[in-house]
Amino acid sequence: MHTSQIFGAPIYTYSYREAVIDGYLVDYEPPIQIHTELSSNGIAWKVGEELKVYDPRRNQIDLFKAPDEIKIDVEDFNRKVITESFNRVVCEYLAKELDPASRQKTLIFCVNDAHADLVVNLLKQSFATEYGSVDDDAVIKITGAADKPLQQIRRYKNERQPNVAVTVDLLTTGVDVPEICNLVFLRRVNSRILFDQMLGRATRLCDAIGKDAFRVFDAVQIFAAIQNMTAMRPVVVDPKISFSQLAEELVNVTDDDARSLVRDQFIAKLQRKKRHLSEQSAQDFETRAGMNPDQFIQKLRAMPLTEVAAWFTQNPDLGEILDRKSAGSAPPIFVSDHEDKLKKVERGYGNAQKPEDYLNEFRTFITSHSNDIPALITVLTRPRELTRKQLRELLLELDKAGFSETHLDTAWREMTNQDIAARIVGYIRQAAIGDALLPYNERVDHALQAILAQKSWSTPQRDWLKRIAAQTKANLLVDREAFDDPDLVFKREGGGFNRLDKLFNGELQQVLEAFNDTLWQSGAA
């Protein structure tokens, strides 16, 4: 494990980033940040202003005069204040960006069950306005309080509808739906691990729908909040992190160091909580754990880490018991009638505010390192000699600096309204030496035709040249080692370098170099 960067922020990573670089997972485009008037400025009541307060115990709304000025920021939207207008504005924007009849699925994260109900209703209304009508089961709530949640999850995974699932935390981990192409954050989280796992719901490859990236819609400024958050919190626990969230991390993290730190956090938080348990919660704790909190703390400290994960898997409701509020201590929930409207929508390019800024930062990075990163020197001066190992090292260096092919594609598309799909080597050469930025598939097709025209090839030779071109499109680069890679088509289809070299009369390396050289000739189109 090591740390790298996304949008300038450290992220705990074989990490997701390496899996993307190696082609096992898909990357996400720079997040689409939705700003409304209320999310930007907060919701406020002046001293003496009349406000509505919801009492969940009595299921009743009461009117009060604000004794002091009250100000609630977006972090606590739908948690401390019910704000229908904010959610409506966001849902109206989402309806313009999402198609409920598409095979590309969407997952929306809400604060709680009541919030999920609100979003389901508002999104259905917005879809109906945008499309004229929408199937009732195109958008559904999948939470622990939903009817038959496991059955709903299976439908979401295996059937065309529902297309949009609105959840709280039921789908943050352990659910594999490759068709998820859109994530929407309407809630904040206080754990880097949980945030990464939520992102992980959309990282699966899905060739059946042509998925090569996924989108993230951020309506609560979660990327800004998470930017300086390390993968793990210190043992001095942030009180906002719930026992349920820590218990979930104990089950789902796979790194022993991470699980050990989460266990220490759980214990430290329990040491504080044990003195304030209500009589009912204390009884429920002992019933579930089979012992009192002090005995459980000792057991948890002595338990092997793998057994810790197994215990919390079998006892998932212990966190809920510990998270209960003491009777009469629940904070008031305000009800806002403040009108909201969309303020702006922008991409999260890290330090860069605009796509052109991001591309300029990339150009500056490439030109300033063109003589000190070996793989970069090869890309710029001898691309025919570039190996897959060198390319991977270069991609990791770029990732550390906050640059990726997906983000460059998005920035170029937003700046020019053109889908170039030039691939990373094309962007590098364009930034450093002014090469034409051309669709990569066109470059490959041109190189293939140029090689085929050089001489009269046998039918098997022509077939393998076409396979080389197809694998170059899929994997960006074919070098000598690629022919013996069991994960690639050459070995599986009876290739292997030595056998194919014999087929090409001992000249396969020269043919490969000529192909890669033609690929990056200026004006190759």
Order of alpha helices (4+ residues) and beta strands (2+ residues): beta-beta-alpha-beta-beta-alpha-beta-beta-beta-beta-beta-alpha-beta-alpha-beta-alpha-beta-beta-alpha-beta-alpha-alpha-alpha-alpha-alpha-alpha-alpha-beta-beta-alpha-alpha-alpha-alpha-alpha-alpha-alpha-alpha-alpha-alpha
